[in-house]
């Protein structure tokens, strides 16, 4: 089931209705079909409002969101191959719960201002949600879902919104710390909800704890930022200046722009203490200052730092292309990015913009080929996004290769299922059946999804699909 709302595609999986219905019948011992029906409508509206909050925030950054409601609630997807700025990730994550709070406040305002049978002398708090009958019941349920579950969602546990806020606030260099905090918060929350008998909430936070443990098992602490490729130059840079430049790049990675600026300027100042000129120091320091300006949105200042760096050597191709893209000069940016990649520079700041330009110009297959070439350095989510884009553009072969690569890393049932879909759409039915069988072995059990999936239509002919996934 799907529809489009405010320019956003919304897909509703049948498990959303099933889980909501089961949760509704489990709230107390009340099996009144009318009350359960009210609960289902309340949850549907509230979750949709929550996800629309995320989607509207995503649109603010020029991206195209899509909403999917499923058994665990809802998810807002958007395609981006390079991570957004951490501030943007925080805003997007908070937009969902705060959309619910705003919706709840609107419900309160309407409830208080509308004609009311309860005397206001009892006080405003006693008036809210005090209407009798089914209307009052619906209002109380709306307030419960939008306020109580909104606050629950802000607890810093991945994959809840509060966990994503924590992840963005701490930054990629503190991913392990994020997982540790998420684990501790999940365990505490799960124990608290068990104590008060809220089993569904306890289950959600138990899953959050399991998720955090899996992240900790797969993460290694990052001790050093990778060095940017640069040809050896003379004279050698003194160790104290190298340390200063590395600290400036770390500050830039953490988006501490003030500290990055101070350290870069200090690096340039330190060159005056040496008799020999140190041109590479100035190039690297001016690169940092250019990135600071670019991140602040001051493209003209970034261009000035590039020009300053060019007086001493070759500036960062990624920075130069970012400025060109910001000015709308994508053809020149593409040429520069392709030249950089031809020299072996596969940093995300090079490959990401190049892939985005190729996608915008309709060369999706080539973009997917580049992504596959560096798939080991892509995150699982970035590889999946590129595979989704390739599938939508009917580059099924590259979509299948990317999903295969992700499945080999994760062993996740859905990655195997997506690989099967891409192979089937590409006409490779045997490989599609093979990966569908792997999906089943990995835990895939949604038979209705498989039998209604248009991409698997070739497997339904000749009863091939039935040999792997029985009819629902």
Secondary structure, DSSP 8 states (H G I E B T S, - for coil): -EEEETTEEEEE-HHHHHHHHHHHHHSTT---HHHHHHHHHHHHHHHHHHHHHHHHHHHHTT--EEEEEETTEEEEEE--SS---HHHHHHHHHHHHHHHHHHHHHHHHHHHHS--SS-GGG-HHHHTT---HHHHHHHHHHHIIIIIHHHHTTSS-TTSHHHHHHHHHH-GGGHHHHHHHHHHHHHHHHHHHHHTT-HHHHHHHHHHHHHHHHHHHH-----S---------SS---HHHHHHHHHHHHHHHTT-HHHHHHHHHHHHHHGGGSSS--HHHHHHHHHHHHHHHHHTT-HHHHHHHHHHHHTTS---HHHHHHHHHHTT-HHHHHHHHHHHHHTT---HHHHHHHHHHHHHTT-HHHHHHHHHHTGGGS-HHHHHHHHHHHHHTT-HHHHHHHHHHHHHHH--HHHHHHHHHHHHHHT-HHHHHHHHHHHHHTT---HHHHHH-GGGHHHHGGGHHHHHS---
